[in-house]
Every structure is written in C-alpha cells, then in structure tokens.
Amino acid sequence: MRVIAEKARLARERSGSQPWKMFGPYLSERQWGTVREDYSPGGTAWEYFPHDHARSRTYRWGEDGLAGFSDGLQLMCLSLAVWNGKDPILKERLFGLTNAEGNHGEDVKEVYYYLDATPTHSYLKMLYKYPQREFPYARLRDENAGRGKEQTEFELLDTGIFDDDRYFDVFVEYAKATPDDILMRVTVHNRGPEAATIHVLPHLWFRNTWAWDGSHSKPNLRALRGGSAVEVHHEELGMFEFYPGPVYGEKALPELLFTENETNAQKIYGHIVAPGYFKDGFHEFIIGKDPHAVNPKRQGTKMCAHYELNVPAGGSKVVRLRLSRKAQAKPFEDFDEIFADRITEADEFYASLQHDQPDVELRAIQRQALAGMIWSKQFYHFNVRTWLMGDPAQPPPPADRKGGRNSEWGHLNNADIISMPDKWEYPWYAAWDLAFHCIPLALVDAEFAKRQLDLLTREWFMHPNGQLPAYEWAFGDVNPPVHAWATWRVYQMDRKCRRETEENCPGDLQFLERVFHKLLLNFTWWVNRKDAQGRNIFQGGFLGLDNIGVFDRSSSLPTGGFINQADGTSWMAMYCLNLLRISLELAQHNRVYEDIATKFFEHFLSIAGAINGVSDGHGPMPTEGLALWDATDEFYYDELCLPDGKKIPLKVRSMVGLVPLFAVETIEPEMLKKLPDFANRMEWYLSHRPDLANLVSRWQEPGVGKRHLLSLLRGHRMKAILRRALDETEFLSDHGIRALSKIHETKPYRLDGGGGEHEVRYWPAESEGGLFGGNSNWRGPVWLPMNFLLIESLQKFHHYYGDDFKIECPSGSGKFMTICEVAQELSNRLIKLFRVGEDGQRPVLKYHPKLATDPHFKDYILFHEYFHGDTGRGVGASHQTGWTGLVAKLITPRPPGA
C-alpha cells in the first residue's frame, strides 16, 4: 500500500517523534476589540481597543495579522502586510466595523479566502484581494452607520472598488520542509488593465511577553550577512534564521526594516516619552516618511522585508522567504521543489480522503471547506485571574472589574490552539460551535478533534461547578449541551478510521472515558441549575439561538416568571441519550458502567414523560398544562410561567419545536445480550412504568433488524412535526430547514406583557432587531448545525423504522420517501448552497454579481454563518467555516445500508 505522506506526518505528530504542528496558522485575524484585551471599567471592549490603535499599541494576550503563521505558543509570528501607495495606513490586518458601527453588528469589510490546507500545515494557501485605489475606510463606516437594521450591509464590493478589476490578487502559501523549516511564497497578480505598484512587507516579530511581569527576557532579531538573513533568538524557541529572498527572477535583496513590538504611548495616550522604536515603526517610515521610525542598527523585536513591486497588467510577481532552525547555505535552491512536493502530497491526501466521492465539484467544495477549518485554528490565550487583577509591571485595572464580566471564572487559564468560529468576527471559542467544528475536523485529523473536545472539559476550562465556558463575552452563558454528542460522533469516526488499518479496533476508549467523566459533572450542573421546578422541564436561557424567542431568554423576563423551554428540555433528553450510548460502549469493557447506563436510561424516560405531561414518579404530579406538546397544532412550544401561576404557550413555530427530534437513539439486541444487568433493569423499569414506555417508544415491538428505539416521539408525533418541517410554506426551503416558519411572515406572533407588545416575525436574512447585538438572526435563515443534527436524527429513525415507513416530502407534494431519503434530500439542499446552479452561479454568493459571476471570484467559496431562508445567499460572518464546515461531512458518502 502506498504511504500517504501527510498521513505519515500525522502519525509522527501523534507519536511525538516529530512535532509537525509546532507551527501553524495560529494568528488571530482580530485581536483588537476583544474581551481579553479590554481593561476598561465598563467592559466596552470595542471602544477600549479599536482598530485605529492596533498598529501602534501592543497586545497583552495574543497577536493578529494577515495570512498569519506562528508557533503553538505564539511567541514568534509571521504574516504579510501590503500597501498600494494610496492608503493612509499599511494593510497589516483585516479591517472591519465594530458592533456599534455596523448596521447588523461587527463585520469584516474585506475580500479574502482560505483555499487549501493540510492538517499538519505542511501546505497552506489563502488569497487576499487588495484594491489598487485607496481603501474606502471612511465610506464603509459612514454608509453602514446610515443604514437601518432592515437594510442590507454595505460591503467593500458595494463601493465599486473592484468593478474595473483594478486590484491585486495576493496569494500567500506556506510549505514546511521539516517541522521547523518553513517556506513562505507570496504571489501577486495584477488583475487591472495597467501596470501598478504594490509594496509587499512580510513581517516577522515576537509577541510581547516581556512587558507584563518581568519574568521573560526580551528576544531579538538582527540582520546578518549584509541583510541576506536575519538571526532570530528567543529564550524558549532557541535560534532560527530568516531568509527574505529576492523577487523571483531578480537578484536584488529587499530592504530590511526593524523596530520594537512596543506601544507608541505618545500616539495612543499623549504621553511624552523618550525617543524609541515602536510597533507602528514601519507605518511611520513608509507612509509617514519618518527615517527615524526604524532602527538603523537593524535589530529589534519586529522586522519586515520591504519589497516594492511594479506588476504589469495581467502579470504577476513572486516573493520567497524561509524561516529555519537550521542555517541554510542556499535557502532557495530547493525552495520550488519543496513546494511542488507539498502540493502533490496535499493532492494525494485529499484523493485518499475523497476516494469514494466521484463528483469533482463536490470534492472541490469539501476541500475548501476543510481548508477553512484548518486555517481557523488559533492560539487563544486568556488568564482571567491575571486579567482581573492586572500585571505587576502595568497600572492596576479599575476596581469595578473584579465584580464584573467573567469575575466568577478566575480559574480559567487558557493558552491553547483552539478552533475558532471565525478568526475575525468571532476570534474566541464558543462551546457549542466548537463541538460542531470537531465533526468535519475529524475527517482529516481525529486527534486534533479529540483534543478539542477533551480541552473544554479540563480543569483550566470547565468551572469547578461543572459548567462549560460559553465564550469570552460571558463565560457563564449557557450553550446547548452538544458536547457528549460530538464526543460520541468523533469517537465513532476515529474508530472507523483506525479499523481501516487495525481490524476490530475498539476505538480510543481512553479519550471516551476521560471526557465522559467530566461530562457527568456538566450534566449534574444542568440538572441542578436549569430545572426551576424540579420536574425535568428545563430552562437554560438563550441556548445559542439568540433572538429566536419572544423574549431575550438569557435575561430576566419583562413579565416576570420563567420559561419552560421545549428546546432546553429536548437538549437534555438528547444529552441523556448521548451519555447513555457512551455508557453502553464503556460498559462492554468495564461492567461498572452498566449502572451509569441504567441511570441515564431512567433519567431520559423521566424527561420524556415531563415534556409530554406524565409524572416520573419522583417529583410532584404534573399539573394541567405542564406538557409542552400542543395537541391541536401538533407541535412543541415554549411555555411562559407567570408569577401568578398562569401558563401561556408561546406559539412561535420555530426550530425550538423541532429540537425534540434530536433526542433519538437505537440500541441493538446484541448490545443487550452483552450487558445483562442493564437489560434486566431496563425490562423491569418498562414493565413497571408502561405509561412512560407507551409514550416514548415501542419497546415491545422490535423494529427492523430487531433494533430498539429510544425517542421523545412515537411515529405519529414524529410524522406530525416532520409534516411541518417539510412544508415549503413553513420550514422547508430550497436550501434546507429554516429556523422559523415562513407563516410568521404574514402572521407574526404577538404577545402583550411586561408593559409592551412583543412580536416575532419571519426575517429570512439579517436581523431587523437589536437583540444580542443584531449580528445574528434565528428568525428565518437556514443554519447548518441544526440542519445537520436533524439529518443525523432522521438517519437514526430510519435505522429503526426501515424502508417501509414513508413520509410525504415535500409536504403536500404527493411524493413519499423513506426517512433516510428525506435525510438525503435535506443534505442535498444544503450542499446546493455551494454548488453551481443552472444559472452558473452559487446561491451562497448571489449577494453580489462580482462574487457570483466573475472568473476570478466565482469559484472561491465563502462559508457564511447562516443563509437567507428564501434565496440561500450567505448572511452573517463570511468565514464561519467552523460549523458551516459541516457541509464537508455531508459531502462524504454514507456506506450502503448505514
């Protein structure tokens, strides 16, 4: 069998013999405007550290850059800056609007793409499109400030700056000769009708670790051998050499500029300071024409190679650089050969991954989706206690902070490589996003996916009370409990991969057991903190669905009281089944886990009874109206519980009512034979509680292949909910399931209470309200993660019911499908977002004709946060390959009979 070079590198990384992931695309695309850089008294992160400060002010907790690359602790950083000779600042980082500046919240205002990547970062490629005219910073701010929330966002393309093709395509590639020998290639194409000049400035610098507590010595960069190399010295990393080569085909070396990664206090704070060299030195030298802004001794903690390229119309120029621990006598002699090898090896790696996918277009979509996943890794550094207390060498933070944001999370101390939702718009991890990320990541690097899931449950992440951290804006917020689901799915995917080379491999049981033990703590936290009445009906808060409800579900209600949540309760039922399934797997190797499996089996039935109005026998008997199922509408709704005891069903037909479908699991008869204690207890419980058994499942009626089904829904209720979900006048769109029924477009839900009227109306694209900052909308668009869970749930239902159980799809069409065929139909509709349609355009890109039709744009795909509920155009964060990267898993063919 032919050895796949990239798989061999992954194996060497896993064994510890070669650290192939020591360097990677770990730089954030936005460190400014983040909570961890905010030392303001009121928690105004966007205003405390704005974009205009970023070029002159040192970061405390990380670095950012364009096409950035760094070591795993982000001590040494490599990235690109460019200048077209007209902009007021160097383009060192991506520009975007803050939450207050954008009419739908924060938004990056650039055009760039992640094009290719391997999981060890042996090869990476991205594209940045840089206008030749002055970048319209002010116009983007002003135009968006003048637009209301009912209007679309004003993007860079809308300024017309690309209309006559006067722009540069700047491709940035990295290739590794060895784990610590990194090649960087920058190729600049002039797409315009005339020759144009561009300044290309690859940056190499150290994260400032020396200015905070006095425990780190200052590293150094200095020019060697007349400027043909740079000596790189860091106390932790050791010695490297950096080689900025001449422009390809030329002989002259670039100008080397050196400064310090230190704050320009005079510019930022107005302080009078001694002369020195600061973070903005290259900006002041090149644009400000200040010859004293850079160090004439050619040394410092930040340097760049300055290339001034005149690129002919339709032509291109190439810049090559190399960073190596080992001194290279001829650093560019084997440069092109190494790049060619790594590109060939990347092709071989993806060919092996996609061997059973014959569709060339789908292979390309999947590969770019996975590239975005890999490029979205980031070094995330945040010690909350130090952040709250302040650094010894810096002024103390305002005292109010000690009781403010995240003050209850003083144990949290993160310094890890983590998969980000979007490295500009969301350059911080989010608990439930990360769980979804791990599914596509497991396709290419199961070890990294497992590490991510394990990481979030470690003691320096998880709260001592068992809560998982939500995200840095409020670690104490509550996301849906999908961690157990992701853990089980990644375990399954990893086991399947292992069995390709090791028959009957049991899978990584150590990983499964390790995470499972921590999830027991988290499950207990949920039960103790989110069940207000002790009846297995859960609240939970906004649960990641932002504005989907009548109220902000994470805040005190204007009416008083609380909400019994159909989704919160269903998520907990799903959580029970996920932990039950993991318990059964572990019990086959350690019988102790049979008892735990029994606990989750019984707890699941208690939740199932509660959501449907049946007492579990432990708490108080259910009162009239406790059930969240509406028998008339045949749908699940949230229930508003007022202080006077009155209960009001909140009849919003939304994704909340579809979440009960997610709580489904099948158990094979062979499993019960292996675990007799569990099987006996299960049979005893069901025989003594036929009310619960009859409500939830058909245990006494074996399914296809004599499988057993655990679900919140029996066949009739499942069909009733799916009838709405598959109705094209309600949830079903051409591109997946909407988060809110389209009936609310003409029939909005209204509720009087709390001194005003509250309304939920169908908004298919951007939010038209300000809830949760207005940059996210669950009132109509299509979201990949929820669709993905629905598809997997339908596959499980089919596993039990088989091909004889048919559903009309679409509802009212007269066309009947098996449940598995319905799942595939939904998958195809989601994939269609990214496929070229009959009109030659991809629906996701149809918000601008340049994106959708231009030959230099149309085949570069953007993986948006969510999608227009009617047209499929991309909405929200434009590089949220994180959970939208789930499309990569949908593209992977399922084995026959799976």
Secondary structure, DSSP 8 states (H G I E B T S, - for coil): ----HHHHHHHHHHHTSS-TTSEES--BS--TT-GGG---TT--HHHHS-HHHHTTS--SS--B-EEEEEETT-SEEEEEEEE-SSSSS-B-S--EE-TTTSTTS-EE---EEEEEE-TT-SEEEEEEEEESS---HHHHHHHHHT--TTS----GGGGTTTTT--EEEEEEEEEEEETTEEEEEEEEEE-SSS-EEEEEEEEEEE---SSSSS-S---EEEEEGGGTEEEEEETTTEEEEEEEEEETT-----EEEEE-S---HHHHH-----S---TTHHHHHHTS--TTSS-TT-EESEEEEEEEEEE-TT-EEEEEEEEESS--SSTTSSHHHHHHHHHHHHHHHHHHHTTT---HHHHHHHHHHHHHHHHTEEEEEEEHHHHHH--TTS----GGGGGSTTTT-TT-EEEEEEE-SBTTTB-S--HHHHHHHHHHHHHH-HHHHHHHHHHHTSTTTS-TTS-----TT-TTS-----HHHHHHHHHHHHHHHHTTTSTT----HHHHHHHHHHHHHHHHHHHHHS-TTSSS----SSTT-TT-SSS-TTS--TTSSEEE-HHHHHHHHHHHHHHHHHHHHHHTT-TTHHHHHHHHHHHHHHHHHHHTT---SSS----TT---EETTTTEE-EEEE-TTS-EEEE---BGGGTGGGG-EEEE-HHHHHH-HHHHHHHHHHHHH-HHHHHHH--TTS--GGG-EEEES--HHHHHHHHHHHT-TTTTEETTEEBSB-GGGGTS-EEEEETTEEEEE---SSS-SS-GGGGS---SS-B-HHHHHHHHHHHHHHHHHH-TT-EEESSTTSS-EEEHHHHHHHHHHHHHTTTS--TTS--GGGTTSHHHHH-TTTTTS----SEE-TTT--EES-TT-HHHHTTHHHHHS---TT-
